[in-house]
């Protein structure tokens, strides 16, 4: 909706010629290719709906091509930057900062945003040592992850006193809430601003660089194939080429 509001500067339905003018003006904002393509996709969906409702006869977007290729993957942190964020997050989490504890689940376990925010108490399983993801965007996303020792007491503290069906991090916590706290920790840690998805990618890159087998990383991320998804969109090429011998939690100072 934010993209569409930025595109349409009036409430009137534009003709194809008027939409071309709107689109050219929209592109002068210097948007990334992904943002431009996403906004165009939303506009096309909106106009298809208008055609179905007989509000317009033609789709004004039909003759417009969005130039440029989408970027694969999201910006990631380096090992040193991820360690700084981890250190600050652990410091704040020890002080009872729920947002910081939530953020730590991304670089330490490689979870998607909703895989963290949607967890309920009963899914912190096996005496607080297993992070059970029972619903995900894909079938392979349903998995059970070992919780690093450093996270176990923090998650146990958040579960204490709650019913088994209550959410660990709060009942009304959306994935955008996690994004806010990731960027808050990035700012406090003085590292580049990234998204929860970028932290997930950082986990994958560090895992591969430290010698964790590709298929193990793919399964931990909930991917079917290392080559088709993990290697193309998550783990950076230099990480794949330069595998070593440890694990993410150890290199970040968690163990």
C-alpha positions as CSV (number, residue, x, y, z in Angstrom):
1,X,0.0,0.0,0.0
2,X,2.9,2.4,0.7
3,X,4.2,1.8,-2.8
4,X,0.8,2.4,-4.4
5,X,0.3,5.6,-2.4
6,X,3.6,6.8,-3.6
7,X,2.7,5.9,-7.2
8,X,-0.9,7.4,-7.4
9,X,-0.9,11.1,-6.6
10,X,-4.6,11.5,-7.1
11,X,-7.8,9.5,-6.5
12,X,-8.9,9.5,-10.1
13,X,-8.4,6.4,-12.3
14,X,-5.6,7.2,-14.8
15,X,-5.8,6.5,-18.5
16,X,-2.8,4.5,-19.9
17,X,-1.2,7.8,-21.0
18,X,-1.7,9.3,-17.5
19,X,-0.4,6.2,-15.8
20,X,2.8,6.4,-18.0
21,X,3.4,9.9,-16.6
22,X,2.7,8.7,-13.1
23,X,5.1,5.8,-13.5
24,X,7.9,7.9,-15.0
25,X,7.6,10.4,-12.1
26,X,7.6,7.5,-9.6
27,X,10.9,6.2,-11.0
28,X,12.6,9.5,-10.4
29,X,12.5,8.7,-6.7
30,X,15.6,6.5,-7.2
31,X,13.9,3.2,-6.2
32,X,15.7,-0.1,-6.2
33,X,14.7,-2.5,-9.0
34,X,13.0,-4.8,-6.5
35,X,10.9,-1.9,-5.1
36,X,9.9,-0.8,-8.6
37,X,9.0,-4.3,-9.7
38,X,7.0,-5.0,-6.5
39,X,5.1,-1.7,-6.9
40,X,4.3,-2.5,-10.5
41,X,3.1,-6.0,-9.6
42,X,0.7,-4.4,-7.0
43,X,-0.5,-1.9,-9.6
44,X,-1.2,-4.6,-12.1
45,X,-3.1,-6.6,-9.5
46,X,-5.1,-3.5,-8.7
47,X,-6.0,-2.8,-12.3
48,X,-6.9,-6.4,-13.0
49,X,-9.4,-6.1,-10.1
50,X,-10.8,-2.8,-11.6
51,X,-11.3,-4.6,-14.9
52,X,-13.1,-7.5,-13.2
53,X,-15.4,-4.9,-11.5
54,X,-15.9,-3.2,-14.9
55,X,-14.4,0.1,-13.6
56,X,-12.0,0.3,-16.5
57,X,-11.7,-1.4,-19.9
58,X,-7.9,-1.7,-20.3
59,X,-5.0,-2.3,-18.0
60,X,-2.8,0.8,-18.2
61,X,0.3,-1.2,-17.1
62,X,0.2,-3.6,-20.1
63,X,2.7,-1.6,-22.2
64,X,5.2,-0.8,-19.5
65,X,8.3,-2.8,-18.9
66,X,10.2,-2.5,-15.7
67,X,13.9,-2.6,-16.5
68,X,16.6,-4.2,-14.4
69,X,17.1,-7.5,-12.7
70,X,16.0,-8.4,-9.1
71,X,18.7,-8.8,-6.6
72,X,19.1,-12.2,-5.1
73,X,19.3,-12.3,-1.3
74,X,19.4,-9.5,1.3
75,X,22.3,-7.5,2.6
76,X,24.2,-9.4,5.3
77,X,26.5,-8.7,8.2
78,X,30.1,-9.7,8.2
79,X,31.3,-12.1,10.9
80,X,32.8,-9.2,13.0
81,X,29.6,-7.2,12.6
82,X,27.4,-10.1,13.5
83,X,29.5,-10.7,16.6
84,X,29.1,-7.1,17.6
85,X,25.3,-7.3,17.2
86,X,25.3,-10.6,19.1
87,X,27.3,-9.1,22.0
88,X,24.9,-6.1,22.3
89,X,21.8,-8.3,21.9
90,X,23.1,-10.6,24.7
91,X,23.8,-7.7,26.9
92,X,20.3,-6.2,26.5
93,X,18.6,-9.6,26.7
94,X,20.3,-10.2,30.1
95,X,18.6,-7.0,31.2
96,X,15.1,-8.3,30.3
97,X,14.9,-6.8,26.8
98,X,12.4,-9.1,25.0
99,X,13.1,-7.6,21.6
100,X,16.8,-8.3,21.9
101,X,16.1,-11.9,22.9
102,X,13.9,-12.2,19.8
103,X,16.5,-10.8,17.5
104,X,19.1,-13.3,18.8
105,X,17.1,-16.2,17.4
106,X,17.9,-15.0,13.8
107,X,21.7,-15.0,13.8
108,X,21.9,-18.0,16.2
109,X,19.3,-20.3,14.6
110,X,18.7,-18.9,11.1
111,X,14.9,-18.5,11.6
112,X,12.5,-16.5,9.5
113,X,10.8,-13.6,11.2
114,X,7.4,-15.3,11.7
115,X,9.1,-18.6,12.7
116,X,10.3,-16.6,15.7
117,X,7.4,-14.3,16.5
118,X,4.7,-17.0,16.1
119,X,6.3,-19.5,18.6
120,X,4.2,-20.6,21.5
121,X,5.4,-21.9,24.9
122,X,4.8,-25.6,24.2
123,X,7.1,-25.3,21.1
124,X,10.1,-24.5,23.3
125,X,10.4,-28.3,23.8
126,X,12.6,-31.0,25.4
127,X,13.1,-29.1,28.6
128,X,13.9,-25.8,26.8
129,X,16.5,-27.2,24.4
130,X,14.5,-27.5,21.2
131,X,12.9,-24.8,19.1
132,X,10.0,-26.5,17.4
133,X,8.7,-24.8,14.2
134,X,5.4,-26.5,13.6
135,X,4.1,-24.2,10.8
136,X,6.0,-22.5,8.0
137,X,5.7,-21.2,4.5
138,X,6.9,-24.5,3.1
139,X,6.7,-28.1,4.2
140,X,10.4,-28.4,4.7
141,X,10.2,-25.3,6.9
142,X,8.5,-27.5,9.6
143,X,11.5,-28.5,11.7
144,X,13.0,-28.8,15.2
145,X,16.1,-26.7,15.9
146,X,18.5,-27.1,18.8
147,X,18.5,-24.0,21.0
148,X,22.1,-22.7,21.7
149,X,22.9,-22.9,25.4
150,X,23.2,-19.2,25.6
151,X,19.6,-18.8,24.5
152,X,18.1,-21.5,26.7
153,X,17.8,-19.5,30.0
154,X,16.6,-16.4,28.1
155,X,13.7,-18.3,26.4
156,X,12.9,-20.2,29.6
157,X,12.5,-16.9,31.3
158,X,10.1,-15.7,28.7
159,X,8.1,-18.9,29.0
160,X,7.9,-18.9,32.7
161,X,4.4,-18.3,34.1
162,X,2.7,-18.5,30.6
163,X,0.2,-21.1,29.5
164,X,1.4,-23.7,26.9
165,X,-0.7,-22.0,24.1
166,X,0.6,-18.5,24.8
167,X,3.1,-16.9,22.5
168,X,6.7,-16.8,23.8
169,X,7.4,-13.2,22.7
170,X,4.0,-11.7,23.2
171,X,0.5,-12.2,21.9
172,X,0.3,-9.2,19.5
173,X,3.8,-9.4,18.0
174,X,4.0,-9.2,14.2
175,X,7.0,-9.9,12.1
176,X,7.4,-6.1,11.6
177,X,8.0,-5.8,15.3
178,X,11.0,-8.0,14.9
179,X,12.3,-5.9,12.0
180,X,12.1,-2.8,14.3
181,X,14.2,-4.5,17.0
182,X,16.7,-5.9,14.5
183,X,17.3,-2.4,13.2
184,X,17.4,-1.0,16.7
185,X,20.2,-3.5,17.6
186,X,22.0,-2.7,14.4
187,X,22.0,1.0,15.4
188,X,23.1,0.3,19.0
189,X,25.8,-2.1,17.7
190,X,27.0,0.4,15.1
191,X,26.7,-2.1,12.2
192,X,24.9,-1.7,8.9
193,X,21.1,-1.7,8.9
194,X,19.8,-5.0,7.7
195,X,16.5,-7.0,8.0
196,X,15.7,-10.2,9.9
197,X,16.0,-11.9,6.6
198,X,19.5,-10.5,6.3
199,X,20.4,-12.0,9.7
200,X,19.1,-15.3,8.5
201,X,21.3,-15.0,5.5
202,X,24.2,-14.0,7.8
203,X,23.7,-17.2,9.7
204,X,23.8,-19.3,6.5
205,X,27.0,-17.6,5.3
206,X,28.8,-18.0,8.6
207,X,27.6,-21.6,8.9
208,X,29.0,-22.5,5.5
209,X,32.2,-20.6,6.0
210,X,32.8,-22.4,9.3
211,X,32.5,-25.8,7.7
212,X,28.9,-26.8,8.3
213,X,27.8,-29.1,5.4
214,X,25.6,-27.4,2.8
215,X,22.7,-29.9,3.2
216,X,22.8,-29.4,6.9
217,X,22.5,-25.6,6.5
218,X,19.7,-26.1,4.0
219,X,17.7,-28.3,6.3
220,X,18.2,-26.0,9.2
221,X,16.9,-23.1,7.1
222,X,13.9,-25.2,6.0
223,X,15.1,-25.4,2.3
224,X,14.6,-28.4,0.1
225,X,17.9,-28.0,-1.8
226,X,21.2,-26.3,-0.9
227,X,22.1,-25.6,-4.5
228,X,18.7,-24.3,-5.7
229,X,17.8,-22.1,-2.7
230,X,20.5,-21.8,0.0
231,X,23.5,-21.3,-2.2
232,X,21.7,-18.9,-4.6
233,X,19.9,-16.7,-2.2
234,X,21.4,-17.0,1.3
235,X,25.0,-18.2,1.6
236,X,27.5,-15.9,0.0
237,X,29.8,-17.4,-2.7
238,X,33.0,-16.8,-0.8
239,X,31.5,-18.5,2.3
240,X,30.7,-21.6,0.2
241,X,34.2,-21.7,-1.4
242,X,36.1,-21.1,1.9
243,X,34.7,-23.6,4.3
244,X,36.5,-24.1,7.6
245,X,35.7,-26.0,10.8
246,X,33.4,-24.5,13.5
247,X,29.9,-23.3,14.1
248,X,28.0,-20.0,14.2
249,X,27.4,-19.9,17.9
250,X,31.0,-20.6,18.7
251,X,32.5,-18.0,16.4
252,X,30.1,-15.3,17.7
253,X,31.2,-16.2,21.3
254,X,28.0,-18.0,22.3
255,X,29.6,-21.1,23.7
